[in-house]
Amino acid sequence: MATIFTRIIQGEIPSYKCAEDENFYAFLDINPIKKGHTLVVPKKEVDYLFDLPDDLLGKMQIFAKKVALAIQKAFPCRKVGQAVLGLEVNHAHIHLIPLEKEGDMIFSNPKLKFTEEEFREIAQKILANFEKAE
Ligand code: 5GP
């Protein structure tokens, strides 16, 4: 059975798209711990990030870098943090999170709530900066 992220990539489940290329898709985490919290996923369905073949993992990191720079342009912050958990969804993904302080990266922090319109605006800002840099 397809993972929830595959169903998102295929457009079967809606998402707030932040970036895309032939191999990867980036979209807003639905339970963000920071405004701009984004997930980067490979279109190839692999459970564990570190099981990805080296060439794809390398390309994914470069794609994630471009997304991180777009996030930082859209939402100025000290740095964009990167994390790999994968304990909830068995489809490899990288979390990108705008940071001001160490505590911004704590996944047990309360989740932020945004309206659909706010989610759309956040994603659109990131996507615009990603596309501008392409
Ligand atoms: P992890 O597997 O890295 O522990 O957590 C999975 C992440 O995916 C969580 O932060 C969760 O909020 C996010 N997530 C789970 N299901 C969905 C979904 O259907 N849509 C979106 N946009 N994010 C999801």
Backbone and ligand atoms as CSV (ligand in chain L), in Angstrom:
chain,resi,resn,atom,element,x,y,z
A,1,MET,N,N,0.841,-1.202,0.000
A,1,MET,CA,C,0.000,0.000,0.000
A,1,MET,C,C,0.883,1.262,0.000
A,2,ALA,N,N,0.464,2.255,-0.789
A,2,ALA,CA,C,1.250,3.490,-0.893
A,2,ALA,C,C,1.308,4.200,0.460
A,3,THR,N,N,2.444,4.829,0.733
A,3,THR,CA,C,2.561,5.608,1.972
A,3,THR,C,C,1.739,6.894,1.832
A,4,ILE,N,N,1.474,7.517,2.966
A,4,ILE,CA,C,0.725,8.777,2.936
A,4,ILE,C,C,1.483,9.842,2.136
A,5,PHE,N,N,2.811,9.789,2.177
A,5,PHE,CA,C,3.589,10.787,1.426
A,5,PHE,C,C,3.519,10.514,-0.075
A,6,THR,N,N,3.479,9.254,-0.473
A,6,THR,CA,C,3.300,8.946,-1.899
A,6,THR,C,C,1.946,9.458,-2.353
A,7,ARG,N,N,0.938,9.283,-1.532
A,7,ARG,CA,C,-0.410,9.758,-1.900
A,7,ARG,C,C,-0.439,11.287,-1.982
A,8,ILE,N,N,0.365,11.940,-1.136
A,8,ILE,CA,C,0.491,13.409,-1.212
A,8,ILE,C,C,1.202,13.802,-2.513
A,9,ILE,N,N,2.320,13.145,-2.813
A,9,ILE,CA,C,3.089,13.456,-4.028
A,9,ILE,C,C,2.207,13.276,-5.267
A,10,GLN,N,N,1.378,12.252,-5.250
A,10,GLN,CA,C,0.521,11.969,-6.404
A,10,GLN,C,C,-0.721,12.863,-6.459
A,11,GLY,N,N,-0.890,13.712,-5.430
A,11,GLY,CA,C,-2.005,14.657,-5.419
A,11,GLY,C,C,-3.320,14.049,-4.945
A,12,GLU,N,N,-3.237,12.813,-4.465
A,12,GLU,CA,C,-4.437,12.120,-3.993
A,12,GLU,C,C,-4.885,12.711,-2.646
A,13,ILE,N,N,-3.888,13.135,-1.862
A,13,ILE,CA,C,-4.151,13.837,-0.587
A,13,ILE,C,C,-3.572,15.237,-0.756
A,14,PRO,N,N,-4.352,16.289,-0.402
A,14,PRO,CA,C,-3.846,17.650,-0.618
A,14,PRO,C,C,-2.654,17.993,0.261
A,15,SER,N,N,-1.826,18.903,-0.226
A,15,SER,CA,C,-0.684,19.378,0.569
A,15,SER,C,C,-0.383,20.807,0.147
A,16,TYR,N,N,0.438,21.472,0.949
A,16,TYR,CA,C,0.857,22.835,0.646
A,16,TYR,C,C,2.271,22.742,0.084
A,17,LYS,N,N,2.336,22.751,-1.251
A,17,LYS,CA,C,3.616,22.520,-1.936
A,17,LYS,C,C,4.570,23.696,-1.796
A,18,CYS,N,N,5.835,23.389,-1.464
A,18,CYS,CA,C,6.869,24.412,-1.320
A,18,CYS,C,C,7.913,24.329,-2.427
A,19,ALA,N,N,8.095,23.138,-3.024
A,19,ALA,CA,C,9.108,22.964,-4.064
A,19,ALA,C,C,8.943,21.571,-4.662
A,20,GLU,N,N,9.419,21.431,-5.914
A,20,GLU,CA,C,9.348,20.110,-6.556
A,20,GLU,C,C,10.380,20.044,-7.668
A,21,ASP,N,N,10.955,18.853,-7.872
A,21,ASP,CA,C,11.692,18.590,-9.103
A,21,ASP,C,C,11.397,17.152,-9.514
A,22,GLU,N,N,12.177,16.596,-10.417
A,22,GLU,CA,C,11.821,15.261,-10.928
A,22,GLU,C,C,11.907,14.164,-9.863
A,23,ASN,N,N,12.769,14.351,-8.874
A,23,ASN,CA,C,12.986,13.302,-7.868
A,23,ASN,C,C,12.393,13.578,-6.492
A,24,PHE,N,N,12.099,14.850,-6.198
A,24,PHE,CA,C,11.739,15.220,-4.821
A,24,PHE,C,C,10.536,16.159,-4.772
A,25,TYR,N,N,9.896,16.148,-3.604
A,25,TYR,CA,C,8.738,17.016,-3.370
A,25,TYR,C,C,8.901,17.603,-1.973
A,26,ALA,N,N,8.597,18.884,-1.811
A,26,ALA,CA,C,8.656,19.532,-0.494
A,26,ALA,C,C,7.309,20.184,-0.203
A,27,PHE,N,N,6.844,20.032,1.023
A,27,PHE,CA,C,5.521,20.557,1.404
A,27,PHE,C,C,5.519,20.867,2.892
A,28,LEU,N,N,4.557,21.703,3.300
A,28,LEU,CA,C,4.512,22.097,4.716
A,28,LEU,C,C,4.085,20.930,5.591
A,29,ASP,N,N,4.776,20.785,6.716
A,29,ASP,CA,C,4.333,19.821,7.726
A,29,ASP,C,C,2.981,20.289,8.265
A,30,ILE,N,N,2.041,19.385,8.358
A,30,ILE,CA,C,0.686,19.751,8.760
A,30,ILE,C,C,0.594,20.074,10.262
A,31,ASN,N,N,1.584,19.630,11.016
A,31,ASN,CA,C,1.662,19.951,12.456
A,31,ASN,C,C,2.982,20.657,12.750
A,32,PRO,N,N,3.114,21.885,12.261
A,32,PRO,CA,C,4.428,22.550,12.339
A,32,PRO,C,C,4.821,22.945,13.758
A,33,ILE,N,N,6.136,22.844,14.024
A,33,ILE,CA,C,6.618,23.368,15.304
A,33,ILE,C,C,7.141,24.793,15.125
A,34,LYS,N,N,7.316,25.214,13.864
A,34,LYS,CA,C,7.671,26.609,13.556
A,34,LYS,C,C,6.997,26.986,12.238
A,35,LYS,N,N,6.741,28.267,12.077
A,35,LYS,CA,C,6.196,28.730,10.794
A,35,LYS,C,C,7.244,28.462,9.705
A,36,GLY,N,N,6.845,27.742,8.675
A,36,GLY,CA,C,7.789,27.407,7.590
A,36,GLY,C,C,8.353,25.997,7.713
A,37,HIS,N,N,7.957,25.256,8.739
A,37,HIS,CA,C,8.396,23.861,8.937
A,37,HIS,C,C,7.985,23.041,7.697
A,38,THR,N,N,8.982,22.540,7.019
A,38,THR,CA,C,8.778,21.906,5.702
A,38,THR,C,C,9.358,20.499,5.693
A,39,LEU,N,N,8.721,19.616,4.939
A,39,LEU,CA,C,9.219,18.251,4.760
A,39,LEU,C,C,9.710,18.074,3.332
A,40,VAL,N,N,10.846,17.446,3.183
A,40,VAL,CA,C,11.404,17.119,1.863
A,40,VAL,C,C,11.372,15.605,1.717
A,41,VAL,N,N,10.744,15.117,0.648
A,41,VAL,CA,C,10.614,13.656,0.480
A,41,VAL,C,C,11.040,13.238,-0.921
A,42,PRO,N,N,11.632,12.042,-1.038
A,42,PRO,CA,C,11.923,11.519,-2.376
A,42,PRO,C,C,10.646,10.939,-2.975
A,43,LYS,N,N,10.494,11.080,-4.295
A,43,LYS,CA,C,9.324,10.489,-4.945
A,43,LYS,C,C,9.420,8.966,-4.913
A,44,LYS,N,N,10.643,8.458,-4.890
A,44,LYS,CA,C,10.851,7.011,-4.754
A,44,LYS,C,C,10.478,6.611,-3.329
A,45,GLU,N,N,9.673,5.572,-3.209
A,45,GLU,CA,C,9.170,5.185,-1.893
A,45,GLU,C,C,10.171,4.280,-1.162
A,46,VAL,N,N,10.910,4.880,-0.255
A,46,VAL,CA,C,11.880,4.146,0.569
A,46,VAL,C,C,11.597,4.543,2.013
A,47,ASP,N,N,11.561,3.586,2.913
A,47,ASP,CA,C,11.209,3.862,4.308
A,47,ASP,C,C,12.269,4.737,5.000
A,48,TYR,N,N,13.510,4.244,4.972
A,48,TYR,CA,C,14.542,4.841,5.822
A,48,TYR,C,C,15.499,5.687,4.980
A,49,LEU,N,N,15.664,6.935,5.398
A,49,LEU,CA,C,16.483,7.870,4.617
A,49,LEU,C,C,17.843,7.268,4.269
A,50,PHE,N,N,18.446,6.585,5.252
A,50,PHE,CA,C,19.812,6.114,5.038
A,50,PHE,C,C,19.874,4.781,4.288
A,51,ASP,N,N,18.701,4.330,3.807
A,51,ASP,CA,C,18.659,3.212,2.854
A,51,ASP,C,C,18.618,3.713,1.414
A,52,LEU,N,N,18.504,5.031,1.218
A,52,LEU,CA,C,18.484,5.565,-0.146
A,52,LEU,C,C,19.844,5.325,-0.796
A,53,PRO,N,N,19.853,5.031,-2.100
A,53,PRO,CA,C,21.151,4.913,-2.777
A,53,PRO,C,C,21.910,6.235,-2.693
A,54,ASP,N,N,23.240,6.138,-2.662
A,54,ASP,CA,C,24.079,7.324,-2.431
A,54,ASP,C,C,23.764,8.478,-3.381
A,55,ASP,N,N,23.574,8.145,-4.672
A,55,ASP,CA,C,23.368,9.245,-5.626
A,55,ASP,C,C,22.065,9.987,-5.329
A,56,LEU,N,N,21.029,9.251,-4.961
A,56,LEU,CA,C,19.740,9.886,-4.669
A,56,LEU,C,C,19.805,10.666,-3.354
A,57,LEU,N,N,20.493,10.100,-2.364
A,57,LEU,CA,C,20.644,10.803,-1.081
A,57,LEU,C,C,21.409,12.114,-1.285
A,58,GLY,N,N,22.451,12.065,-2.118
A,58,GLY,CA,C,23.225,13.283,-2.414
A,58,GLY,C,C,22.353,14.333,-3.085
A,59,LYS,N,N,21.578,13.886,-4.068
A,59,LYS,CA,C,20.691,14.833,-4.771
A,59,LYS,C,C,19.635,15.392,-3.827
A,60,MET,N,N,19.176,14.546,-2.906
A,60,MET,CA,C,18.135,14.989,-1.962
A,60,MET,C,C,18.681,16.074,-1.039
A,61,GLN,N,N,19.945,15.917,-0.629
A,61,GLN,CA,C,20.540,16.927,0.250
A,61,GLN,C,C,20.693,18.254,-0.482
A,62,ILE,N,N,21.055,18.172,-1.754
A,62,ILE,CA,C,21.202,19.413,-2.540
A,62,ILE,C,C,19.836,20.066,-2.747
A,63,PHE,N,N,18.810,19.241,-3.006
A,63,PHE,CA,C,17.445,19.767,-3.141
A,63,PHE,C,C,17.015,20.410,-1.812
A,64,ALA,N,N,17.281,19.718,-0.690
A,64,ALA,CA,C,16.908,20.249,0.632
A,64,ALA,C,C,17.619,21.573,0.904
A,65,LYS,N,N,18.855,21.691,0.437
A,65,LYS,CA,C,19.593,22.952,0.608
A,65,LYS,C,C,18.864,24.093,-0.107
A,66,LYS,N,N,18.430,23.849,-1.339
A,66,LYS,CA,C,17.708,24.885,-2.094
A,66,LYS,C,C,16.407,25.260,-1.391
A,67,VAL,N,N,15.726,24.256,-0.851
A,67,VAL,CA,C,14.473,24.535,-0.139
A,67,VAL,C,C,14.773,25.348,1.129
A,68,ALA,N,N,15.840,24.964,1.840
A,68,ALA,CA,C,16.208,25.684,3.070
A,68,ALA,C,C,16.505,27.153,2.771
A,69,LEU,N,N,17.218,27.408,1.674
A,69,LEU,CA,C,17.533,28.798,1.320
A,69,LEU,C,C,16.264,29.575,0.967
A,70,ALA,N,N,15.325,28.882,0.324
A,70,ALA,CA,C,14.040,29.524,-0.012
A,70,ALA,C,C,13.233,29.816,1.262
A,71,ILE,N,N,13.272,28.895,2.209
A,71,ILE,CA,C,12.572,29.115,3.496
A,71,ILE,C,C,13.156,30.347,4.188
A,72,GLN,N,N,14.491,30.421,4.187
A,72,GLN,CA,C,15.164,31.525,4.904
A,72,GLN,C,C,14.879,32.877,4.250
A,73,LYS,N,N,14.763,32.868,2.930
A,73,LYS,CA,C,14.407,34.114,2.219
A,73,LYS,C,C,12.963,34.503,2.561
A,74,ALA,N,N,12.091,33.509,2.594
A,74,ALA,CA,C,10.666,33.778,2.848
A,74,ALA,C,C,10.443,34.200,4.297
A,75,PHE,N,N,11.156,33.548,5.203
A,75,PHE,CA,C,10.972,33.796,6.645
A,75,PHE,C,C,12.343,33.950,7.296
A,76,PRO,N,N,12.888,35.182,7.267
A,76,PRO,CA,C,14.236,35.401,7.781
A,76,PRO,C,C,14.406,34.820,9.187
A,77,CYS,N,N,15.507,34.091,9.377
A,77,CYS,CA,C,15.772,33.413,10.648
A,77,CYS,C,C,17.284,33.270,10.760
A,78,ARG,N,N,17.767,32.864,11.927
A,78,ARG,CA,C,19.226,32.746,12.094
A,78,ARG,C,C,19.778,31.657,11.189
A,79,LYS,N,N,19.124,30.500,11.224
A,79,LYS,CA,C,19.533,29.373,10.389
A,79,LYS,C,C,18.303,28.506,10.143
A,80,VAL,N,N,18.418,27.619,9.166
A,80,VAL,CA,C,17.383,26.599,8.998
A,80,VAL,C,C,17.980,25.285,9.489
A,81,GLY,N,N,17.300,24.675,10.443
A,81,GLY,CA,C,17.770,23.395,10.986
A,81,GLY,C,C,17.226,22.241,10.169
A,82,GLN,N,N,17.974,21.152,10.193
A,82,GLN,CA,C,17.560,19.949,9.457
A,82,GLN,C,C,17.514,18.772,10.427
A,83,ALA,N,N,16.454,17.984,10.337
A,83,ALA,CA,C,16.343,16.820,11.228
A,83,ALA,C,C,15.771,15.632,10.473
A,84,VAL,N,N,16.179,14.456,10.916
A,84,VAL,CA,C,15.649,13.204,10.369
A,84,VAL,C,C,15.090,12.402,11.534
A,85,LEU,N,N,13.771,12.127,11.475
A,85,LEU,CA,C,13.159,11.290,12.514
A,85,LEU,C,C,12.592,10.040,11.839
A,86,GLY,N,N,11.468,10.209,11.188
A,86,GLY,CA,C,10.896,9.080,10.447
A,86,GLY,C,C,10.259,8.033,11.344
A,87,LEU,N,N,9.883,8.436,12.553
A,87,LEU,CA,C,9.286,7.469,13.491
A,87,LEU,C,C,7.784,7.329,13.271
A,88,GLU,N,N,7.194,8.304,12.584
A,88,GLU,CA,C,5.741,8.295,12.391
A,88,GLU,C,C,5.367,7.840,10.973
A,89,VAL,N,N,6.062,8.365,9.992
A,89,VAL,CA,C,5.738,8.050,8.592
A,89,VAL,C,C,6.896,7.272,7.972
A,90,ASN,N,N,6.580,6.081,7.452
A,90,ASN,CA,C,7.619,5.211,6.900
A,90,ASN,C,C,7.883,5.514,5.427
A,91,HIS,N,N,8.223,6.752,5.190
A,91,HIS,CA,C,8.633,7.200,3.854
A,91,HIS,C,C,9.693,8.268,4.122
A,92,ALA,N,N,10.926,7.989,3.678
A,92,ALA,CA,C,12.063,8.850,4.015
A,92,ALA,C,C,11.719,10.330,3.864
A,93,HIS,N,N,12.142,11.142,4.812
A,93,HIS,CA,C,11.922,12.584,4.710
A,93,HIS,C,C,12.879,13.348,5.609
A,94,ILE,N,N,13.104,14.599,5.223
A,94,ILE,CA,C,13.942,15.532,5.992
A,94,ILE,C,C,13.048,16.667,6.468
A,95,HIS,N,N,13.140,16.993,7.750
A,95,HIS,CA,C,12.444,18.170,8.285
A,95,HIS,C,C,13.364,19.384,8.135
A,96,LEU,N,N,12.826,20.502,7.652
A,96,LEU,CA,C,13.556,21.773,7.608
A,96,LEU,C,C,12.782,22.773,8.465
A,97,ILE,N,N,13.493,23.374,9.433
A,97,ILE,CA,C,12.805,24.199,10.435
A,97,ILE,C,C,13.554,25.522,10.652
A,98,PRO,N,N,12.879,26.663,10.424
A,98,PRO,CA,C,13.524,27.958,10.693
A,98,PRO,C,C,13.874,28.074,12.178
A,99,LEU,N,N,15.098,28.503,12.448
A,99,LEU,CA,C,15.569,28.547,13.840
A,99,LEU,C,C,16.010,29.939,14.267
A,100,GLU,N,N,15.634,30.283,15.492
A,100,GLU,CA,C,16.230,31.438,16.171
A,100,GLU,C,C,17.058,30.945,17.345
A,101,LYS,N,N,16.613,29.839,17.941
A,101,LYS,CA,C,17.286,29.305,19.140
A,101,LYS,C,C,17.164,27.785,19.152
A,102,GLU,N,N,17.981,27.135,19.958
A,102,GLU,CA,C,18.026,25.674,20.011
A,102,GLU,C,C,16.637,25.067,20.276
A,103,GLY,N,N,15.897,25.719,21.140
A,103,GLY,CA,C,14.593,25.185,21.549
A,103,GLY,C,C,13.570,25.119,20.420
A,104,ASP,N,N,13.862,25.819,19.313
A,104,ASP,CA,C,12.927,25.788,18.181
A,104,ASP,C,C,12.901,24.429,17.498
A,105,MET,N,N,13.873,23.599,17.810
A,105,MET,CA,C,14.017,22.313,17.113
A,105,MET,C,C,13.482,21.153,17.962
A,106,ILE,N,N,12.779,21.465,19.038
A,106,ILE,CA,C,12.297,20.394,19.915
A,106,ILE,C,C,10.936,19.917,19.423
A,107,PHE,N,N,10.889,18.651,19.021
A,107,PHE,CA,C,9.697,18.139,18.344
A,107,PHE,C,C,8.504,17.949,19.284
A,108,SER,N,N,8.761,17.946,20.586
A,108,SER,CA,C,7.637,17.839,21.515
A,108,SER,C,C,7.059,19.215,21.861
A,109,ASN,N,N,7.611,20.284,21.262
A,109,ASN,CA,C,7.022,21.618,21.459
A,109,ASN,C,C,5.575,21.612,20.963
A,110,PRO,N,N,4.743,22.508,21.506
A,110,PRO,CA,C,3.363,22.573,21.023
A,110,PRO,C,C,3.332,22.858,19.518
A,111,LYS,N,N,2.405,22.198,18.819
A,111,LYS,CA,C,2.275,22.398,17.375
A,111,LYS,C,C,1.530,23.708,17.113
A,112,LEU,N,N,1.951,24.408,16.075
A,112,LEU,CA,C,1.298,25.671,15.721
A,112,LEU,C,C,0.042,25.395,14.894
A,113,LYS,N,N,-0.901,26.287,15.023
A,113,LYS,CA,C,-2.150,26.164,14.251
A,113,LYS,C,C,-2.215,27.282,13.217
A,114,PHE,N,N,-2.484,26.936,11.982
A,114,PHE,CA,C,-2.697,27.929,10.927
A,114,PHE,C,C,-3.990,27.613,10.195
A,115,THR,N,N,-4.622,28.651,9.672
A,115,THR,CA,C,-5.794,28.424,8.822
A,115,THR,C,C,-5.299,27.923,7.462
A,116,GLU,N,N,-6.235,27.396,6.667
A,116,GLU,CA,C,-5.879,26.936,5.313
A,116,GLU,C,C,-5.239,28.061,4.515
A,117,GLU,N,N,-5.831,29.257,4.643
A,117,GLU,CA,C,-5.327,30.413,3.914
A,117,GLU,C,C,-3.886,30.742,4.364
A,118,GLU,N,N,-3.642,30.676,5.668
A,118,GLU,CA,C,-2.291,30.957,6.171
A,118,GLU,C,C,-1.294,29.908,5.663
A,119,PHE,N,N,-1.686,28.636,5.714
A,119,PHE,CA,C,-0.801,27.575,5.192
A,119,PHE,C,C,-0.474,27.847,3.727
A,120,ARG,N,N,-1.532,28.214,2.953
A,120,ARG,CA,C,-1.337,28.476,1.516
A,120,ARG,C,C,-0.340,29.607,1.302
A,121,GLU,N,N,-0.485,30.675,2.094
A,121,GLU,CA,C,0.407,31.838,1.949
A,121,GLU,C,C,1.847,31.486,2.309
A,122,ILE,N,N,2.025,30.704,3.378
A,122,ILE,CA,C,3.376,30.311,3.804
A,122,ILE,C,C,4.044,29.496,2.685
A,123,ALA,N,N,3.316,28.500,2.178
A,123,ALA,CA,C,3.874,27.633,1.130
A,123,ALA,C,C,4.175,28.439,-0.129
A,124,GLN,N,N,3.279,29.352,-0.479
A,124,GLN,CA,C,3.453,30.144,-1.696
A,124,GLN,C,C,4.706,30.997,-1.617
A,125,LYS,N,N,4.973,31.542,-0.426
A,125,LYS,CA,C,6.171,32.382,-0.251
A,125,LYS,C,C,7.440,31.557,-0.453
A,126,ILE,N,N,7.438,30.345,0.093
A,126,ILE,CA,C,8.621,29.473,-0.051
A,126,ILE,C,C,8.767,29.058,-1.513
A,127,LEU,N,N,7.667,28.643,-2.123
A,127,LEU,CA,C,7.696,28.196,-3.524
A,127,LEU,C,C,8.198,29.325,-4.437
A,128,ALA,N,N,7.734,30.549,-4.199
A,128,ALA,CA,C,8.148,31.680,-5.040
A,128,ALA,C,C,9.657,31.872,-4.953
A,129,ASN,N,N,10.212,31.768,-3.752
A,129,ASN,CA,C,11.664,31.950,-3.594
A,129,ASN,C,C,12.442,30.789,-4.170
A,130,PHE,N,N,11.878,29.572,-4.049
A,130,PHE,CA,C,12.529,28.400,-4.647
A,130,PHE,C,C,12.596,28.556,-6.163
A,131,GLU,N,N,11.472,28.951,-6.755
A,131,GLU,CA,C,11.408,29.060,-8.224
A,131,GLU,C,C,12.278,30.219,-8.732
A,132,LYS,N,N,12.350,31.290,-7.939
A,132,LYS,CA,C,13.181,32.439,-8.333
A,132,LYS,C,C,14.655,32.020,-8.430
A,133,ALA,N,N,15.064,31.124,-7.533
A,133,ALA,CA,C,16.473,30.710,-7.485
A,133,ALA,C,C,16.808,29.670,-8.547
A,134,GLU,N,N,15.798,29.045,-9.131
A,134,GLU,CA,C,16.039,27.961,-10.121
A,134,GLU,C,C,16.597,28.515,-11.428
L,1,5GP,P1,P,8.332,11.643,11.609
L,1,5GP,O1,O,7.989,10.409,10.779
L,1,5GP,O2,O,9.502,12.409,11.032
L,1,5GP,O3,O,8.509,11.308,13.051
L,1,5GP,O4,O,7.070,12.619,11.551
L,1,5GP,C1,C,6.292,12.741,10.395
L,1,5GP,C2,C,5.906,14.192,10.181
L,1,5GP,O5,O,4.996,14.205,9.105
L,1,5GP,C3,C,5.207,14.836,11.379
L,1,5GP,O6,O,5.862,16.054,11.704
L,1,5GP,C4,C,3.772,15.054,10.908
L,1,5GP,O7,O,3.193,16.243,11.385
L,1,5GP,C5,C,3.907,15.063,9.394
L,1,5GP,N1,N,2.747,14.516,8.727
L,1,5GP,C6,C,2.134,13.321,8.995
L,1,5GP,N2,N,1.086,13.141,8.169
L,1,5GP,C7,C,1.022,14.235,7.380
L,1,5GP,C8,C,0.140,14.619,6.335
L,1,5GP,O8,O,-0.803,13.930,5.958
L,1,5GP,N3,N,0.396,15.821,5.739
L,1,5GP,C9,C,1.437,16.620,6.105
L,1,5GP,N4,N,1.593,17.772,5.447
L,1,5GP,N5,N,2.279,16.283,7.096
L,1,5GP,C10,C,2.073,15.107,7.724
